[in-house]
Structure formats: C-alpha cells, structure tokens
Amino acid sequence: MAKQQEAIQAIRGMHDILPDQSPYWQWLENHARQVLAAYGYQEIRLPVVEKTELFKRSIGEVTDIVEKEMYTFEDRNGDSLTLRPEGTAGCLRACLEHGLLHNQSHRLWYYGPMFRHERPQKGRYRQFYQLGVETYGMPGPDVDAEMILLTDRLWKKIGIRGKVQLQINSLGDSAERAAYRSILVDYFRRHPDKLDADSLRRLETNPLRILDSKNPDMAELLQQGPVLLDHLGAESLAHFNGLTATLDELGVEYRLNTRLVRGLDYYGKTVFEWVTDELGSQGTICAGGRYDGLIEQLGGKANHAIGFAMGMERILALVEQLDNVRPEPAVDVYMIRVGAAAEKAGMLLAERIRDQIAGLRLQVNCGGGSFKSQFRKADKSGAAYAIILGDAEAERHEAALKSLRVEQEQSTLNHAELLRTLGDWHHNKTFN
C-alpha cells in the first residue's frame, strides 16, 4: 500500500488570507482607495522582483535589511534579483526609468506584498502587505501636511483615529545632520557605560538610530542628549514650522518626538509616524518622511520626494478590536434550485438577472441537495434574499423571493416582477 505523502504547508511567516478574512481586507482596501482618490492620487503597479542593486543603492549595503533580511537569488542569466523588501525604491526606479520626474509633479500610490526574512511574530511577517504613497516634484511643507491629512482622514473613516497618535520631527538637511551627528557621537562617547551592545555598534555606523532605541535603561541618557531641532538652519526650521502651522490650523493633534529618526541618509526634513500602544511591540502602523536625496542616489536629477507606507496587517489588527465593523457579505442573492427542470431554468434565469442588474452579486446553488440543505447554504452565504425555484415555478416562469435578514412575507413573482423588485432593491442599496 502506497504511503500517504505528508501535506505541504505554507512557508513560515507567509500566511494565507482565508475567505472569512478577505472581506475585512477588501473593506480596508476600498476605504483606502476612496481616500486616495479624494486627494487626487493615482495608482502605479510595480514588479514584485527588482534587481538587487536597486536595494543595495537605496537602502544601503551595510544594513540589516540588505545583509540579513532580503530574499535574494540568481536567475537563469546569472543576474541577482530580490523580492522587494519595501516599495519606495521600486516606485522611484519606475518614475526615473519612464521619465516621469522631468518637469512634472506626481501623486502616486501602490499596494501589495513585501518580503523580509525576519522572526515572525504578531504584526510582523515574512510576506506582509503595504500600501505606499509617494509624491514627487513638490518642495513645500504643504504636501507634507497633505500626506498627514490623508492618513488622518483614513483613520477616521475606518474608526481607529482614537487608537493612534501622530508623532513628527524634522531631520534638517544633510549638512545639518552631519554637524548634529558629530555632536551626538561626542555625547554618547562620554557615556559608553550607558550604551547597550546594539548602540555601541551603531555609534560607529549609524549613530542617529541610537535615538530610536527602545531600551528603557537608556531612556534617561537619550532624554538628556542633544536635540536635532536645536541645530536646524533657517530654511529647515521654516519648512517644519510651515508643517506644524497647517496641522494646528486644521486641528490635527500631534506630538513632537525629537527622537524620531530614519536610518538612511537620504531622508531629510519632515519625518512622521502613526503609532499605537494597543499592538505590543509592533506599535508603528504607518511611517513616512521626505527623501529628496534618494533621487540623485538612484541616478536622477535633484528633485523633491515625500512618501509613507502603512502596514495592512497591523491596521487590521486594530480594526478587529472594533465592534461596529462588519464588512458587507460577498453575496446579495442566493438561488435555490430543486428539481431537474428548476436546475435548467434557474441557470438561464440567473444569467438574465446578471445581464439586467449590473453589480448584483447572485450565487446559484450548484451540486444539488435537498431544499433544507440549500436553504442552510443560502443563510450561511450572508445573502439578503433567496430566490427559490422548483419544477412547478420553472414551468410557470415564476420564482419565489424570500427575505433572509428582514421579517418580510415571501412572494411569488413572474420573471419581470422579480427583475424589477431586485433591481429596485439593489439600486437603493447601492445609492443609500
């Protein structure tokens, strides 16, 4: 007797999104698309695989992402390719490749899976989904404010605004950061006994990232250290004040976090994060900032850019805590067919309904079954109505219509009446 083969399971950290979960994803995605459209942002669709060199040049070769976390492989031509660990580099590559930045400004968004070989935990996966938003060609603080207003509107729309806090900071320009970095390194070197091993390593490679340490034993040292905002020049300070003035005027609450930084040199001026204390250690749900310097780093002419990315799994984890979020069922109407004549007539009637009522989601029972078992399926589908068709109704060109969610008398209708009734209901449902 042949031995049964062991079942193949998903790769660790790469999870399935099952049918009972996907309505929540679709609900969030639809809300995000509506908000992005309201601000005039356009979708760009990008490859999942890019040349490894793109991420080495953008993220940096001496980073945990490039050294430890990227899924990199050689293709049949011997080229080194990488599953994208983030979306900004690919979006900018596409804009440069297709000449979208020459004397133009753009508001773009993209959505899809990203890949990092990290230790899987709640809110952190090896395949995870991000929605990214990028703008190009706009130097002023007004578009920085627009980015924050857009996210603020989305949180309100999906009901989590009370669960998140906006934190902002300015990193100044490259010269200001270089001068501050020297001051910061001098400060930390006077207190080597208070730095943990990770911070001692970063002191030589990326001292600004020490400010982002979550080690409680270093909290006092960081609190008393020099602040970058105190070392900004007039232009950087005016840019940041322009942003905060707009947020104040529009009533967007925020907290100035002078320890909020980015680990890459091409970030400058505005940085922001939306954080929550309801997801444990994975508290950041959205992070953004200006990255004007990356454009030249990837071979383009000097220009302006700001963007953000939001983690969809973390946002959905907050949404799951809400009592009032119930995504719409996938089915509007379920057709029950009992009898050979009903099965044949029902399929024809279903196609006629779909032809005449655009957008109505009609599921026809397939595979037979008793009336009782089909009715259970109709109720489980979440449909608002069941169309019930037996051989007698098929012969008379009629069907019964039964409400499954509202107390309402079942009615038997001819096909024209059925189409009119369903059409009126679907129109009111769509436009109310």
C-alpha positions as CSV (number, residue, x, y, z in Angstrom):
1,M,0.0,0.0,0.0
2,A,1.4,3.4,-1.0
3,K,2.4,5.6,1.9
4,Q,0.4,8.8,2.1
5,Q,2.6,11.8,1.4
6,E,3.0,14.5,4.1
7,A,0.9,17.5,3.4
8,I,2.7,20.6,2.3
9,Q,2.2,23.7,4.5
10,A,2.8,27.4,3.9
11,I,6.3,28.8,4.4
12,R,6.8,30.1,8.0
13,G,5.9,33.7,8.2
14,M,3.9,33.7,4.9
15,H,0.3,33.3,5.8
16,D,-2.9,32.6,3.9
17,I,-5.8,35.1,3.9
18,L,-8.9,32.9,4.1
19,P,-12.4,33.6,2.6
20,D,-13.8,34.6,6.0
21,Q,-10.9,37.1,6.5
22,S,-10.7,38.6,3.0
23,P,-13.9,40.7,3.4
24,Y,-12.1,42.7,6.0
25,W,-9.1,43.2,3.7
26,Q,-11.4,44.3,0.9
27,W,-13.2,46.7,3.3
28,L,-9.9,48.3,4.3
29,E,-8.6,48.4,0.7
30,N,-11.8,50.0,-0.6
31,H,-11.7,52.7,2.1
32,A,-8.1,53.4,1.3
33,R,-8.8,53.7,-2.4
34,Q,-11.6,56.1,-1.7
35,V,-9.5,58.4,0.4
36,L,-6.6,58.4,-2.1
37,A,-9.0,59.2,-4.9
38,A,-10.4,62.1,-2.9
39,Y,-6.9,63.6,-2.8
40,G,-6.1,63.0,-6.5
41,Y,-3.6,60.2,-6.1
42,Q,-3.1,57.7,-8.9
43,E,-2.2,54.0,-8.7
44,I,1.1,52.7,-10.1
45,R,1.6,48.9,-10.2
46,L,5.2,47.7,-9.7
47,P,7.1,44.4,-10.1
48,V,7.5,42.2,-7.0
49,V,11.0,41.4,-8.1
50,E,13.7,44.0,-8.7
51,K,17.5,43.9,-9.4
52,T,19.3,43.5,-6.1
53,E,21.5,46.5,-6.9
54,L,18.4,48.8,-6.6
55,F,18.0,48.0,-2.9
56,K,21.8,48.0,-2.2
57,R,22.0,51.5,-3.6
58,S,18.8,52.8,-1.9
59,I,18.7,51.0,1.5
60,G,22.5,50.6,1.8
61,E,24.7,47.5,1.8
62,V,25.6,47.8,5.5
63,T,22.0,47.5,6.8
64,D,20.1,44.6,8.4
65,I,17.6,44.6,5.6
66,V,20.2,44.1,2.9
67,E,22.6,41.9,4.9
68,K,20.1,39.6,6.7
69,E,16.5,40.1,5.6
70,M,16.2,40.2,1.8
71,Y,15.1,37.2,-0.3
72,T,17.8,37.3,-3.0
73,F,18.5,34.8,-5.7
74,E,20.2,34.4,-9.1
75,D,18.0,33.9,-12.1
76,R,19.0,31.7,-15.1
77,N,21.0,34.5,-16.6
78,G,23.1,34.9,-13.5
79,D,21.5,38.2,-12.5
80,S,21.0,38.9,-8.8
81,L,17.3,39.5,-8.1
82,T,15.4,40.3,-4.9
83,L,11.8,40.1,-3.8
84,R,11.0,43.7,-2.8
85,P,11.5,44.4,0.9
86,E,9.8,47.8,0.5
87,G,8.2,49.8,-2.2
88,T,9.8,53.3,-2.3
89,A,12.9,52.3,-4.3
90,G,10.9,50.4,-6.9
91,C,8.4,53.3,-7.3
92,L,11.2,55.8,-7.8
93,R,13.0,53.5,-10.2
94,A,9.9,53.3,-12.3
95,C,9.5,57.0,-12.4
96,L,13.1,57.6,-13.4
97,E,13.0,54.9,-16.0
98,H,9.9,56.2,-17.7
99,G,10.8,59.9,-17.4
100,L,8.0,60.8,-15.0
101,L,10.1,63.3,-13.0
102,H,11.2,65.6,-15.7
103,N,9.4,69.0,-15.1
104,Q,6.5,67.1,-13.6
105,S,4.9,66.5,-10.2
106,H,3.1,63.3,-9.3
107,R,1.0,61.8,-6.6
108,L,1.2,58.0,-6.7
109,W,0.2,55.0,-4.6
110,Y,0.9,51.3,-4.8
111,Y,-0.2,48.2,-2.9
112,G,1.0,44.7,-2.5
113,P,3.2,42.2,-0.7
114,M,6.7,42.9,0.6
115,F,9.2,40.3,1.7
116,R,11.7,40.3,4.6
117,H,13.3,37.3,6.3
118,E,12.5,38.4,9.9
119,R,11.5,36.5,13.0
120,P,7.7,36.0,12.5
121,Q,5.5,37.4,15.3
122,K,2.1,39.0,15.6
123,G,2.1,42.1,13.3
124,R,5.4,41.1,11.7
125,Y,5.5,38.6,8.8
126,R,8.0,37.5,6.2
127,Q,5.4,38.2,3.5
128,F,3.4,41.3,4.6
129,Y,1.2,43.8,2.8
130,Q,1.9,47.5,2.5
131,L,0.1,50.4,0.9
132,G,2.6,53.0,-0.1
133,V,2.1,56.6,-1.2
134,E,4.8,58.7,-2.9
135,T,4.8,62.3,-4.2
136,Y,7.5,63.9,-6.5
137,G,8.3,67.4,-7.5
138,M,6.8,69.4,-4.6
139,P,9.3,71.1,-2.3
140,G,7.0,72.8,0.2
141,P,5.6,71.8,3.6
142,D,2.0,71.8,2.2
143,V,2.4,68.4,0.6
144,D,4.0,67.1,3.8
145,A,0.8,68.3,5.6
146,E,-1.4,66.7,2.9
147,M,0.3,63.3,3.5
148,I,-0.6,63.5,7.2
149,L,-4.1,64.8,6.5
150,L,-4.7,61.9,4.1
151,T,-3.8,59.3,6.7
152,D,-5.7,61.2,9.4
153,R,-8.8,61.0,7.2
154,L,-8.4,57.3,6.6
155,W,-8.1,56.5,10.3
156,K,-11.3,58.4,10.9
157,K,-13.0,56.7,8.1
158,I,-12.2,53.2,9.4
159,G,-12.8,54.1,13.0
160,I,-9.3,53.8,14.6
161,R,-8.4,57.5,15.0
162,G,-8.8,57.3,18.7
163,K,-6.3,54.4,18.8
164,V,-3.4,56.1,17.1
165,Q,-1.1,59.0,17.8
166,L,0.8,61.1,15.3
167,Q,4.5,61.8,16.0
168,I,6.5,64.2,13.9
169,N,10.1,65.5,13.8
170,S,12.5,67.2,11.4
171,L,15.9,65.8,10.3
172,G,17.0,69.0,8.6
173,D,19.2,68.9,5.5
174,S,22.3,66.8,5.0
175,A,24.8,69.4,6.3
176,E,22.8,70.0,9.4
177,R,22.5,66.2,10.1
178,A,26.3,65.8,9.6
179,A,27.0,68.5,12.1
180,Y,24.5,67.1,14.6
181,R,25.9,63.6,14.1
182,S,29.3,64.8,15.3
183,I,27.8,66.4,18.4
184,L,25.7,63.3,19.1
185,V,28.7,61.0,18.8
186,D,30.7,63.1,21.1
187,Y,27.9,63.0,23.7
188,F,27.5,59.2,23.5
189,R,31.2,58.6,23.7
190,R,31.3,60.4,27.1
191,H,28.8,57.8,28.4
192,P,30.0,54.4,26.9
193,D,29.0,52.5,30.0
194,K,25.3,53.5,29.5
195,L,25.1,52.2,25.9
196,D,23.9,48.7,25.1
197,A,25.8,46.5,22.6
198,D,23.5,47.4,19.7
199,S,24.0,51.1,20.4
200,L,27.8,50.7,20.6
201,R,27.7,49.1,17.2
202,R,25.5,51.8,15.8
203,L,27.8,54.5,17.2
204,E,30.3,53.6,14.5
205,T,27.9,53.0,11.6
206,N,24.6,54.9,12.2
207,P,24.5,57.0,15.4
208,L,21.1,58.6,14.7
209,R,19.5,55.2,15.1
210,I,20.6,55.1,18.7
211,L,17.9,57.7,19.3
212,D,15.3,55.2,18.3
213,S,16.4,52.6,20.9
214,K,13.6,51.1,23.0
215,N,15.9,50.0,25.8
216,P,14.4,51.5,29.0
217,D,17.9,51.6,30.6
218,M,18.9,54.2,28.1
219,A,15.9,56.4,28.4
220,E,17.5,59.0,30.6
221,L,20.6,59.2,28.5
222,L,18.6,59.8,25.4
223,Q,16.3,62.3,27.1
224,Q,19.3,64.4,28.2
225,G,21.1,64.3,24.9
226,P,21.4,67.0,22.2
227,V,18.3,67.6,20.1
228,L,18.5,67.9,16.3
229,L,15.8,70.6,16.1
230,D,18.1,72.9,18.1
231,H,20.6,72.6,15.3
232,L,18.4,73.3,12.3
233,G,19.1,76.2,9.9
234,A,16.6,78.9,9.0
235,E,15.3,77.1,5.9
236,S,14.7,73.8,7.5
237,L,13.1,75.4,10.5
238,A,10.8,77.4,8.3
239,H,9.8,74.2,6.5
240,F,9.0,72.5,9.8
241,N,7.1,75.5,11.2
242,G,5.1,75.6,8.0
243,L,4.0,72.0,8.5
244,T,3.1,72.4,12.2
245,A,1.2,75.6,11.5
246,T,-1.0,73.8,8.9
247,L,-1.6,70.9,11.3
248,D,-2.5,73.3,14.1
249,E,-4.8,75.3,11.8
250,L,-6.7,72.2,10.7
251,G,-6.9,70.7,14.2
252,V,-4.7,67.6,13.7
253,E,-3.3,66.6,17.0
254,Y,0.4,65.5,17.1
255,R,3.3,65.0,19.4
256,L,6.8,66.4,18.7
257,N,9.2,63.4,19.1
258,T,12.7,64.7,18.8
259,R,14.0,61.0,18.9
260,L,12.0,60.1,15.8
261,V,14.7,59.4,13.1
262,R,15.3,57.4,10.0
263,G,18.3,55.2,9.5
264,L,19.1,56.2,5.9
265,D,21.0,59.4,4.9
266,Y,18.7,60.3,2.0
267,Y,15.9,61.2,4.5
268,G,15.7,64.8,5.4
269,K,13.4,67.4,6.9
270,T,9.9,66.0,7.7
271,V,9.5,62.6,9.2
272,F,6.4,61.2,10.8
273,E,4.9,58.1,12.3
274,W,1.4,57.0,13.4
275,V,1.8,54.8,16.5
276,T,-0.4,52.8,18.8
277,D,0.0,51.3,22.2
278,E,-2.5,48.5,21.5
279,L,-0.4,46.2,19.5
280,G,2.5,45.5,21.8
281,S,6.0,46.0,20.4
282,Q,4.6,46.4,16.8
283,G,3.4,49.9,17.6
284,T,4.0,51.7,14.3
285,I,1.3,51.3,11.8
286,C,2.4,54.0,9.3
287,A,5.7,55.7,8.8
288,G,6.8,58.4,6.3
289,G,9.1,61.2,5.5
290,R,11.0,63.3,2.9
291,Y,13.6,61.6,0.9
292,D,14.8,64.1,-1.7
293,G,18.3,62.7,-1.5
294,L,17.3,59.3,-2.8
295,I,16.6,60.6,-6.3
296,E,20.2,61.6,-7.0
297,Q,21.4,58.4,-5.3
298,L,19.5,56.4,-7.9
299,G,20.8,58.4,-10.8
300,G,18.2,61.1,-11.2
301,K,18.5,64.9,-11.2
302,A,17.9,66.7,-7.9
303,N,14.2,66.8,-7.1
304,H,11.8,66.5,-4.2
305,A,10.0,63.5,-2.8
306,I,8.0,62.5,0.3
307,G,6.1,59.3,1.0
308,F,4.8,56.9,3.6
309,A,3.9,53.2,3.9
310,M,1.3,51.6,6.1
311,G,1.3,48.0,7.4
312,M,-2.1,46.5,6.5
313,E,-1.9,43.6,8.9
314,R,-1.3,46.0,11.8
315,I,-4.1,48.3,10.8
316,L,-6.5,45.3,10.5
317,A,-5.4,44.2,14.0
318,L,-6.7,47.5,15.3
319,V,-9.9,47.2,13.2
320,E,-10.6,43.8,14.7
321,Q,-10.9,45.4,18.1
322,L,-13.9,47.5,16.9
323,D,-17.4,46.2,17.5
324,N,-19.1,48.1,14.6
325,V,-17.0,46.9,11.6
326,R,-19.0,44.3,9.7
327,P,-17.9,44.0,6.1
328,E,-20.6,43.5,3.6
329,P,-21.4,39.9,2.7
330,A,-19.9,38.6,-0.6
331,V,-23.4,37.6,-1.8
332,D,-26.6,39.7,-2.3
333,V,-28.9,36.9,-3.5
334,Y,-28.7,33.1,-3.3
335,M,-30.7,31.0,-5.8
336,I,-32.1,27.7,-4.6
337,R,-33.0,25.1,-7.3
338,V,-34.9,21.9,-6.5
339,G,-35.7,19.6,-9.4
340,A,-34.2,18.9,-12.9
341,A,-36.4,21.5,-14.6
342,A,-35.6,24.0,-11.9
343,E,-31.9,23.5,-12.3
344,K,-32.0,24.1,-16.0
345,A,-34.4,27.1,-15.8
346,G,-32.6,28.6,-12.8
347,M,-29.2,28.9,-14.6
348,L,-30.9,30.7,-17.5
349,L,-32.8,33.0,-15.2
350,A,-29.6,33.8,-13.2
351,E,-27.8,34.9,-16.4
352,R,-30.8,37.1,-17.3
353,I,-30.7,38.7,-13.8
354,R,-26.9,39.3,-14.1
355,D,-27.4,40.8,-17.6
356,Q,-30.0,43.3,-16.5
357,I,-28.9,44.2,-12.9
358,A,-25.3,45.2,-13.1
359,G,-23.3,44.7,-9.9
360,L,-25.8,42.4,-8.3
361,R,-24.0,39.5,-6.7
362,L,-26.0,36.4,-7.3
363,Q,-24.8,33.0,-6.2
364,V,-26.6,29.9,-7.7
365,N,-26.6,26.7,-5.7
366,C,-24.6,24.0,-7.5
367,G,-24.2,20.4,-6.7
368,G,-27.8,19.6,-5.9
369,G,-29.1,18.9,-2.4
370,S,-32.4,19.0,-0.6
371,F,-34.3,22.2,-0.2
372,K,-33.4,22.2,3.5
373,S,-29.6,21.9,2.9
374,Q,-29.7,24.5,0.1
375,F,-31.6,26.9,2.4
376,R,-28.9,26.5,5.1
377,K,-26.3,27.4,2.4
378,A,-28.3,30.4,1.4
379,D,-28.5,31.6,5.0
380,K,-24.8,31.0,5.6
381,S,-23.8,33.0,2.5
382,G,-25.0,36.2,4.1
383,A,-27.3,37.0,1.2
384,A,-30.2,39.4,1.8
385,Y,-32.6,37.4,-0.4
386,A,-33.1,33.8,-1.6
387,I,-34.7,33.0,-4.9
388,I,-36.5,29.7,-4.6
389,L,-37.2,27.8,-7.8
390,G,-38.9,24.4,-8.0
391,D,-40.1,22.5,-11.1
392,A,-43.6,23.9,-10.7
393,E,-42.2,27.5,-10.6
394,A,-40.0,26.8,-13.6
395,E,-42.9,25.6,-15.6
396,R,-44.9,28.8,-14.8
397,H,-41.9,31.0,-15.4
398,E,-42.1,32.2,-11.8
399,A,-39.9,32.2,-8.7
400,A,-40.3,32.7,-5.0
401,L,-38.4,35.6,-3.4
402,K,-37.7,35.3,0.4
403,S,-36.0,37.9,2.6
404,L,-33.3,36.2,4.8
405,R,-32.5,39.2,7.0
406,V,-35.7,41.2,7.4
407,E,-39.1,40.0,8.5
408,Q,-41.0,40.1,5.3
409,E,-43.6,37.9,3.6
410,Q,-42.4,35.5,0.9
411,S,-43.7,36.4,-2.5
412,T,-44.1,34.5,-5.8
413,L,-43.2,36.7,-8.8
414,N,-43.0,36.3,-12.5
415,H,-39.6,36.9,-14.1
416,A,-40.4,40.6,-15.0
417,E,-41.6,41.3,-11.4
418,L,-38.6,39.5,-9.9
419,L,-36.2,41.6,-12.0
420,R,-37.9,44.8,-11.1
421,T,-38.0,44.0,-7.4
422,L,-34.4,43.0,-7.2
423,G,-33.3,46.0,-9.4
424,D,-35.1,48.5,-7.1
425,W,-33.6,46.9,-4.0
426,H,-30.1,46.9,-5.5
427,H,-30.4,50.5,-6.7
428,N,-31.5,51.7,-3.2
429,K,-28.8,49.6,-1.5
430,T,-26.1,51.0,-3.8
431,F,-27.0,54.7,-3.6
432,N,-28.1,54.9,0.1
